[in-house]
Amino acid sequence: MGQACLGIIPPFIEEFNYPIPTNCAAGNTGVYVNGRELHPRDLDLLARRGLPTTREKFYIVEMSGRVVDEDSGEDLKSLGKLAPTIEKAKLGFGMKVPRMAV
Protein backbone atom coordinates (compact mmCIF):
# COMPACT_ATOMS: atom_id res chain seq x y z
CA MET A 1 0.00 0.00 0.00
CA GLY A 2 1.19 3.49 -0.85
CA GLN A 3 4.21 2.47 -2.92
CA ALA A 4 5.36 0.71 -6.06
CA CYS A 5 4.77 -3.03 -6.49
CA LEU A 6 6.85 -5.28 -4.26
CA GLY A 7 5.76 -8.59 -5.78
CA ILE A 8 3.00 -10.53 -7.44
CA ILE A 9 0.21 -12.26 -5.57
CA PRO A 10 -1.30 -15.10 -7.56
CA PRO A 11 -5.03 -14.82 -8.25
CA PHE A 12 -7.80 -16.73 -6.51
CA ILE A 13 -6.37 -16.76 -2.98
CA GLU A 14 -9.45 -16.64 -0.78
CA GLU A 15 -7.78 -14.65 2.01
CA PHE A 16 -7.05 -11.83 -0.47
CA ASN A 17 -10.51 -11.79 -2.03
CA TYR A 18 -11.32 -8.22 -0.93
CA PRO A 19 -11.63 -5.01 -2.94
CA ILE A 20 -8.42 -3.05 -3.21
CA PRO A 21 -8.62 0.74 -3.45
CA THR A 22 -7.88 2.21 -6.87
CA ASN A 23 -5.19 4.40 -5.29
CA CYS A 24 -3.54 1.67 -3.18
CA ALA A 25 -0.19 2.04 -5.01
CA ALA A 26 -0.06 5.84 -4.63
CA GLY A 27 -0.18 6.01 -8.41
CA ASN A 28 -0.60 9.25 -10.32
CA THR A 29 -0.08 8.00 -13.86
CA GLY A 30 -3.66 7.77 -15.07
CA VAL A 31 -2.94 4.21 -16.26
CA TYR A 32 -4.91 1.49 -14.48
CA VAL A 33 -4.08 -2.22 -14.33
CA ASN A 34 -6.48 -4.70 -12.74
CA GLY A 35 -8.40 -1.86 -11.14
CA ARG A 36 -5.45 -0.03 -9.61
CA GLU A 37 -3.73 3.14 -10.79
CA LEU A 38 -0.09 2.39 -11.47
CA HIS A 39 2.74 3.96 -9.52
CA PRO A 40 5.19 5.72 -11.91
CA ARG A 41 7.90 3.09 -11.26
CA ASP A 42 5.48 0.26 -12.12
CA LEU A 43 4.31 2.04 -15.27
CA ASP A 44 7.92 2.52 -16.38
CA LEU A 45 8.64 -1.18 -15.90
CA LEU A 46 5.51 -2.34 -17.75
CA ALA A 47 5.94 0.27 -20.50
CA ARG A 48 9.42 -1.13 -21.25
CA ARG A 49 7.66 -4.48 -21.81
CA GLY A 50 5.06 -2.94 -24.12
CA LEU A 51 2.17 -1.64 -22.00
CA PRO A 52 0.71 1.54 -23.55
CA THR A 53 1.15 4.67 -21.45
CA THR A 54 -1.96 6.56 -22.60
CA ARG A 55 -3.54 8.31 -19.62
CA GLU A 56 -7.03 7.35 -18.41
CA LYS A 57 -6.77 3.84 -19.88
CA PHE A 58 -7.76 0.67 -18.07
CA TYR A 59 -6.14 -2.72 -18.70
CA ILE A 60 -6.41 -6.25 -17.43
CA VAL A 61 -3.00 -7.90 -17.15
CA GLU A 62 -2.73 -11.62 -16.46
CA MET A 63 0.32 -13.35 -14.95
CA SER A 64 0.97 -14.84 -18.38
CA GLY A 65 1.56 -11.29 -19.65
CA ARG A 66 -1.67 -11.16 -21.67
CA VAL A 67 -3.05 -7.60 -21.79
CA VAL A 68 -6.68 -6.71 -22.49
CA ASP A 69 -8.00 -3.18 -23.01
CA GLU A 70 -10.89 -3.08 -20.50
CA ASP A 71 -12.95 -0.62 -22.56
CA SER A 72 -12.81 -2.37 -25.93
CA GLY A 73 -12.06 -5.95 -24.83
CA GLU A 74 -9.24 -5.98 -27.40
CA ASP A 75 -6.19 -8.16 -26.76
CA LEU A 76 -3.03 -6.08 -26.91
CA LYS A 77 0.61 -7.06 -27.27
CA SER A 78 1.64 -9.53 -24.57
CA LEU A 79 4.12 -8.29 -21.99
CA GLY A 80 5.73 -11.73 -21.70
CA LYS A 81 5.68 -13.81 -18.54
CA LEU A 82 5.52 -11.52 -15.54
CA ALA A 83 6.65 -13.97 -12.90
CA PRO A 84 9.20 -16.35 -14.45
CA THR A 85 10.62 -17.23 -11.04
CA ILE A 86 7.34 -18.93 -10.18
CA GLU A 87 8.02 -21.51 -12.88
CA LYS A 88 11.68 -21.85 -11.89
CA ALA A 89 10.76 -22.54 -8.26
CA LYS A 90 8.48 -25.42 -9.31
CA LEU A 91 6.42 -24.82 -6.19
CA GLY A 92 2.90 -24.38 -7.49
CA PHE A 93 2.33 -20.65 -7.71
CA GLY A 94 5.76 -19.91 -6.29
CA MET A 95 4.63 -19.53 -2.73
CA LYS A 96 7.25 -20.73 -0.30
CA VAL A 97 6.97 -21.67 3.33
CA PRO A 98 8.79 -19.01 5.38
CA ARG A 99 11.95 -20.07 7.14
CA MET A 100 11.50 -20.15 10.87
CA ALA A 101 14.16 -18.58 13.07
CA VAL A 102 15.50 -21.11 15.53
Secondary structure as GFF3:
##gff-version 3
##sequence-region A 1 102
A	DSSP	three_ten_helix	14	16	.	.	.	ID=ss1
A	DSSP	beta_strand	31	33	.	.	.	ID=ss2
A	DSSP	beta_strand	36	37	.	.	.	ID=ss3
A	DSSP	alpha_helix	40	48	.	.	.	ID=ss4
A	DSSP	beta_strand	57	61	.	.	.	ID=ss5
A	DSSP	beta_strand	67	69	.	.	.	ID=ss6
A	DSSP	beta_strand	75	76	.	.	.	ID=ss7
A	DSSP	alpha_helix	84	89	.	.	.	ID=ss8
###
